[in-house]
Amino acid sequence: MTNVDEALTIVEIQSRFQSEWVLIQDPQTNESLEVQSGKVLYHSKDRDDVYRKAVELHPKNFAMLYTGTIPRDTAIVLCASLSIRTRDSWLATQPSDDPSAGASRLTATIPKPLSSVI
């Protein structure tokens, strides 16, 4: 599916792409982090197609939405990504002028889960 050049509101996205998975670049959100608008990069009835397009395009800031109704007894699992940095990349971010000041180890940053199973 093709992308849309202009930013759309969530109402416009839901209207144009009914019961589809939508990849949105630079989403604008409200205080509850609900998407309010953004530029549609890709959309499809097939969720895996949208995931593959997100991997291909690798947008910096994006959201993925399903515009249809999710059945009541459906379980949704959200998971966080794991970021592992080497000692050298960690040291590069530290203010110290002494390179031996850092620990010789890997560091892992695991964000909190966005939600539990619904």
CORGIGI-V629794 format. One record per pair of residues at least 24 apart in sequence whose C-alpha atoms are under 10 Angstrom apart, sorted by the first residue. I is the first residue (numbers start at 1). GAP is how many residues later the second one is. Records with the same first field share a line. If there is no record, write none. Layout:
I: GAP / GAP
//
This chain:
1: 40 / 41 / 42 / 43 / 44 / 48 / 49
2: 38 / 39 / 40 / 41 / 42
3: 36 / 37 / 38 / 39 / 40
4: 34 / 35 / 36 / 37 / 38 / 39
5: 34 / 35 / 36
6: 32 / 33 / 34
7: 30 / 31 / 32 / 33
8: 28 / 29 / 30 / 31 / 32
9: 26 / 27 / 28 / 29 / 30
10: 24 / 25 / 26 / 27 / 28 / 55 / 57
11: 25 / 26 / 56
12: 25
13: 24 / 25 / 26 / 27 / 30 / 52 / 54
14: 51 / 52 / 53 / 54
15: 52
16: 51
17: 26 / 27 / 28 / 49 / 50 / 51
18: 26 / 27 / 48 / 49 / 50 / 51
19: 25 / 26 / 46 / 47 / 48 / 49 / 50 / 51
20: 24 / 25 / 26 / 27 / 30 / 45 / 46 / 47 / 48 / 49
21: 24 / 25 / 26 / 27 / 28 / 29 / 30 / 43 / 44 / 45 / 46 / 47
22: 24 / 25 / 28 / 29 / 41 / 42 / 43 / 44 / 45
23: 24 / 27 / 28 / 30 / 31 / 36 / 39 / 40 / 41 / 42 / 43
24: 30 / 35 / 37 / 38 / 39 / 40 / 41
25: 29 / 34 / 35 / 36 / 37 / 38 / 39
26: 33 / 34 / 35 / 36 / 37
27: 34 / 35 / 36 / 37
28: 34 / 35
34: 29
35: 28 / 29 / 30
38: 24 / 25
40: 24
72: 46
73: 45
74: 43 / 44
75: 41 / 42 / 43
76: 39 / 40 / 41 / 42
77: 36 / 37 / 38 / 39 / 40 / 41
78: 35 / 36 / 37 / 38 / 39 / 40
79: 32 / 33 / 34 / 35 / 36 / 37
80: 30 / 31 / 32 / 33 / 34 / 35
81: 28 / 29 / 30 / 31 / 32
82: 26 / 27 / 28 / 29
83: 24 / 25 / 26 / 27 / 28
84: 24 / 25 / 26
85: 24
//
